[in-house]
Amino acid sequence: MAVLHNVLAFTVTAFAIVAIPGPSAPSIIGRSLALGRRGGVLTVAGDALGLLPQIAR
């Protein structure tokens, strides 16, 4: 059985990792505000396509 302080530490760390946005989030938000929904969606698509070579390695 997991020790309570380990479970608490894991929960806090997992929440922090999920809550803090990555480096592409400000870019997506900025382009969405400047170009609208279509610009934001295209930015997300480009971001995802850019990750494919990193994942495929």
C-alpha positions in Angstrom: 0.0 0.0 0.0 1.3 3.5 -0.9 2.3 5.8 1.9 0.1 8.8 2.2 2.8 11.4 1.8 3.9 9.7 -1.5 0.4 9.8 -2.8 0.1 13.4 -1.8 3.4 14.3 -3.4 2.4 12.5 -6.6 -1.0 14.3 -6.7 0.5 17.7 -6.2 3.2 17.1 -8.9 0.7 15.7 -11.4 -1.6 18.7 -10.9 1.3 21.1 -11.4 2.4 19.4 -14.6 -1.1 19.5 -16.0 -1.9 23.1 -14.8 1.3 24.8 -16.2 0.9 25.4 -20.0 3.6 24.4 -22.4 5.6 26.8 -24.6 3.1 26.5 -27.5 0.1 27.6 -25.5 0.9 31.4 -25.6 1.5 31.1 -29.3 -1.8 29.3 -29.9 -3.7 31.8 -27.8 -2.0 34.8 -29.5 -2.7 33.6 -33.0 -6.3 32.7 -32.0 -6.9 36.2 -30.7 -5.2 37.8 -33.8 -6.6 35.5 -36.5 -9.7 34.0 -35.0 -10.8 30.4 -34.7 -9.4 29.2 -38.0 -5.9 30.6 -37.2 -5.9 28.9 -33.8 -7.0 25.6 -35.3 -4.3 25.8 -38.0 -1.7 26.7 -35.3 -2.7 23.6 -33.3 -2.6 21.4 -36.4 0.9 22.8 -37.2 2.0 22.2 -33.7 0.8 18.6 -33.8 2.5 18.0 -37.1 5.7 19.4 -35.8 5.7 16.9 -33.0 5.3 13.9 -35.3 9.1 13.7 -36.2 10.0 13.9 -32.6 7.6 11.1 -31.7 8.7 8.9 -34.6 12.4 9.0 -33.7 
